[in-house]
Amino acid sequence: MSPAEAVPSAAHAAETANERLKRSFSTWFWGAMIAATILHFGVFAFWPQLTAEDISFQQAEVQTIELPPEIEIPPPPKTIARPATPVIAATNIDEDITIAPTTFEENPVENLPPPPEEKTQDLSAAPTFTPYTVAPSILNRDEVIKAMEREYPPLLRDAGIGGTVRVYFFIDETGKVIDHRIDQTSGHQALDDAALKVADVYRFSPALNRDKKVPVWVSFPITFQVR
């Protein structure tokens, strides 16, 4: 083999796959076009009745409905009125208007109406709000604890049933309990009755409104529980 014949063979061996595809593209393209043309002519020759499916649609005609005469159609709502523009009216005011002076000579004290009578409220009648700055405090806590142990209903204590009773106390200016009643029940009548018996033992210091001793209504809890 001559050197001239060996050069083209070496160049052909060095050709890449991409280059071979580019070189054969025109052959494949025209071959595919000819095959597609023959296939289409064959389909129309053997199946001439083959047609595309009709996918068109029709819209139903909108019909108007006439309402019977007994049905009344309400009128359209009225338009919202715009805010009225204020108009300044012209008023003639007499500049000579004077107010007569009020003197004791023309209105003597003897002719004045009497002052309203002050109604004194009975605070002890029912629990009510009473202002104070220093709340009353319990003075005999040990006696209260012993009274709670003594008045605790045995049946409820043995069953482990307890509860809290809030009791209203009306305390006078000296700290003495004048009245007491149930504020919030415990849910057990026996515990409520025992709490009222314990309330008889309480002794308080007087409440103060600033530096003055005042009668007050206060509410204290009495709790019965098994230790």
C-alpha positions as CSV (number, residue, x, y, z in Angstrom):
1,M,0.0,0.0,0.0
2,S,1.3,3.4,-0.9
3,P,1.6,6.2,1.6
4,A,-1.1,8.1,-0.3
5,E,-3.6,5.3,0.2
6,A,-2.8,5.1,3.9
7,V,-3.6,8.7,4.7
8,P,-7.4,8.7,3.8
9,S,-7.9,5.5,5.9
10,A,-6.3,7.0,8.9
11,A,-8.5,10.2,8.6
12,H,-11.6,8.0,8.2
13,A,-10.7,6.1,11.4
14,A,-10.4,9.3,13.3
15,E,-13.9,10.5,12.4
16,T,-16.3,10.9,15.4
17,A,-19.8,9.6,15.7
18,N,-21.2,13.1,15.7
19,E,-19.5,13.8,12.4
20,R,-20.8,10.5,10.9
21,L,-24.4,11.5,12.1
22,K,-24.1,14.9,10.5
23,R,-22.9,13.3,7.2
24,S,-25.7,10.8,7.1
25,F,-28.5,13.3,8.2
26,S,-29.6,14.2,4.7
27,T,-30.0,10.5,3.8
28,W,-32.2,9.7,6.8
29,F,-34.2,12.9,6.4
30,W,-35.2,12.4,2.8
31,G,-35.8,8.7,3.4
32,A,-38.2,9.5,6.2
33,M,-40.0,12.1,4.1
34,I,-40.5,9.6,1.2
35,A,-41.7,6.9,3.6
36,A,-44.3,9.3,5.2
37,T,-45.6,10.4,1.8
38,I,-46.0,6.8,0.7
39,L,-47.8,5.9,4.0
40,H,-50.3,8.8,3.7
41,F,-51.1,7.9,0.1
42,G,-51.6,4.3,1.1
43,V,-54.0,5.2,3.9
44,F,-56.2,7.4,1.6
45,A,-56.1,4.7,-1.1
46,F,-57.3,1.9,1.1
47,W,-59.5,3.9,3.5
48,P,-61.1,6.7,1.5
49,Q,-64.1,7.1,3.9
50,L,-61.8,7.9,6.9
51,T,-62.8,11.3,8.2
52,A,-62.1,13.4,11.4
53,E,-64.6,13.2,14.2
54,D,-67.0,16.1,14.6
55,I,-66.3,17.8,17.9
56,S,-68.4,21.0,17.3
57,F,-71.1,21.9,19.9
58,Q,-74.1,24.1,19.9
59,Q,-75.2,26.5,22.7
60,A,-78.8,26.3,23.8
61,E,-80.8,29.5,23.1
62,V,-81.5,31.5,26.2
63,Q,-85.2,32.0,26.7
64,T,-86.9,34.7,28.7
65,I,-89.4,33.8,31.4
66,E,-92.4,36.0,31.9
67,L,-93.5,36.2,35.5
68,P,-97.2,35.9,36.4
69,P,-98.9,39.2,37.2
70,E,-99.5,38.3,40.8
71,I,-95.7,38.4,41.5
72,E,-94.7,42.0,42.2
73,I,-91.2,43.0,41.4
74,P,-89.8,45.4,44.0
75,P,-88.7,48.7,42.8
76,P,-84.9,49.4,42.6
77,P,-83.5,50.8,45.8
78,K,-83.3,54.6,46.2
79,T,-80.0,56.2,45.7
80,I,-78.2,57.2,48.9
81,A,-78.7,60.9,49.6
82,R,-75.5,62.9,49.8
83,P,-74.8,64.7,53.1
84,A,-76.5,68.1,53.2
85,T,-74.3,71.1,53.0
86,P,-74.7,73.2,56.2
87,V,-76.1,76.6,55.6
88,I,-75.4,79.4,58.0
89,A,-78.6,81.3,58.7
90,A,-78.6,85.0,59.2
91,T,-80.0,85.8,62.7
92,N,-80.4,89.3,64.1
93,I,-79.4,89.4,67.8
94,D,-80.2,92.4,69.8
95,E,-77.0,93.9,71.3
96,D,-78.9,95.4,74.2
97,I,-79.7,92.0,75.9
98,T,-78.7,92.1,79.5
99,I,-79.0,89.5,82.3
100,A,-80.5,90.8,85.6
101,P,-78.0,90.3,88.5
102,T,-79.0,87.8,91.2
103,T,-78.8,89.3,94.6
104,F,-79.8,88.1,98.1
105,E,-82.1,91.2,98.4
106,E,-84.3,89.9,95.6
107,N,-83.9,86.3,96.6
108,P,-83.9,86.1,100.5
109,V,-82.6,83.0,102.1
110,E,-86.0,82.4,103.8
111,N,-87.6,81.8,100.4
112,L,-85.0,79.3,99.2
113,P,-86.1,75.6,99.0
114,P,-84.9,73.3,101.7
115,P,-81.8,71.1,101.0
116,P,-82.5,67.5,100.0
117,E,-82.8,65.1,102.9
118,E,-79.8,62.8,103.3
119,K,-80.9,59.2,103.1
120,T,-79.0,57.0,105.5
121,Q,-78.3,53.5,104.2
122,D,-78.6,50.6,106.5
123,L,-75.4,48.7,105.7
124,S,-76.4,45.8,107.9
125,A,-79.5,45.0,105.8
126,A,-77.7,43.1,103.0
127,P,-74.1,42.7,101.7
128,T,-73.1,45.7,99.8
129,F,-69.9,47.5,98.7
130,T,-68.3,49.4,101.5
131,P,-65.1,51.4,100.8
132,Y,-62.1,50.9,103.1
133,T,-58.4,51.3,102.9
134,V,-57.4,48.7,105.5
135,A,-59.2,45.4,105.5
136,P,-60.1,43.7,108.7
137,S,-57.9,40.8,109.8
138,I,-58.6,37.6,111.7
139,L,-57.5,37.8,115.3
140,N,-58.2,34.2,116.6
141,R,-57.0,31.8,113.9
142,D,-56.2,29.1,116.4
143,E,-59.8,29.1,117.7
144,V,-61.1,29.1,114.2
145,I,-59.1,26.0,113.2
146,K,-60.3,24.2,116.3
147,A,-63.9,25.1,115.5
148,M,-63.5,23.8,112.0
149,E,-62.2,20.5,113.3
150,R,-65.0,20.3,115.7
151,E,-67.8,21.2,113.3
152,Y,-66.6,19.2,110.3
153,P,-69.4,16.7,109.6
154,P,-68.1,13.2,110.6
155,L,-69.8,11.4,107.6
156,L,-68.1,13.8,105.1
157,R,-64.8,13.7,106.9
158,D,-64.7,9.9,107.0
159,A,-65.6,9.8,103.3
160,G,-62.8,12.2,102.4
161,I,-65.3,14.8,101.1
162,G,-64.4,18.5,101.6
163,G,-65.2,21.8,100.1
164,T,-64.9,25.6,100.4
165,V,-67.7,27.9,101.7
166,R,-67.4,31.6,101.2
167,V,-69.2,33.5,104.0
168,Y,-70.2,37.1,104.2
169,F,-69.3,38.9,107.5
170,F,-70.7,42.2,108.5
171,I,-68.2,43.7,110.9
172,D,-68.9,46.9,112.9
173,E,-66.5,49.7,113.9
174,T,-65.2,47.7,116.8
175,G,-64.4,44.6,114.8
176,K,-67.4,42.6,116.2
177,V,-69.3,40.3,113.8
178,I,-72.8,41.5,113.7
179,D,-74.1,39.3,110.9
180,H,-72.9,36.5,108.6
181,R,-74.5,34.6,105.7
182,I,-73.5,32.3,102.8
183,D,-71.8,34.0,99.9
184,Q,-71.0,30.9,97.8
185,T,-72.1,27.4,98.7
186,S,-69.8,24.4,98.7
187,G,-72.4,22.2,97.2
188,H,-73.0,20.3,100.4
189,Q,-75.7,21.6,102.8
190,A,-73.9,20.0,105.8
191,L,-70.7,21.9,105.0
192,D,-72.6,25.1,104.6
193,D,-74.3,24.7,108.0
194,A,-70.9,23.8,109.6
195,A,-69.3,27.0,108.1
196,L,-72.0,29.2,109.6
197,K,-71.3,27.6,113.0
198,V,-67.6,28.3,112.6
199,A,-68.4,31.9,111.5
200,D,-69.7,32.6,115.1
201,V,-66.2,32.1,116.4
202,Y,-64.5,34.6,114.2
203,R,-63.1,37.9,115.7
204,F,-61.7,40.6,113.5
205,S,-59.8,43.9,113.8
206,P,-61.9,46.9,112.7
207,A,-61.6,48.1,109.1
208,L,-60.2,51.5,108.4
209,N,-61.1,54.0,105.7
210,R,-58.0,56.1,105.9
211,D,-57.8,56.8,109.6
212,K,-61.4,56.2,110.5
213,K,-62.9,52.9,111.7
214,V,-65.9,51.9,109.5
215,P,-68.4,49.0,109.3
216,V,-67.8,46.8,106.3
217,W,-69.0,43.7,104.6
218,V,-66.3,41.2,103.7
219,S,-66.2,37.7,102.3
220,F,-63.9,35.0,103.7
221,P,-63.5,31.4,102.6
222,I,-63.9,28.5,105.1
223,T,-62.3,25.4,103.7
224,F,-63.0,21.9,105.1
225,Q,-60.4,19.3,104.0
226,V,-59.1,16.0,105.3
227,R,-55.5,16.2,106.4
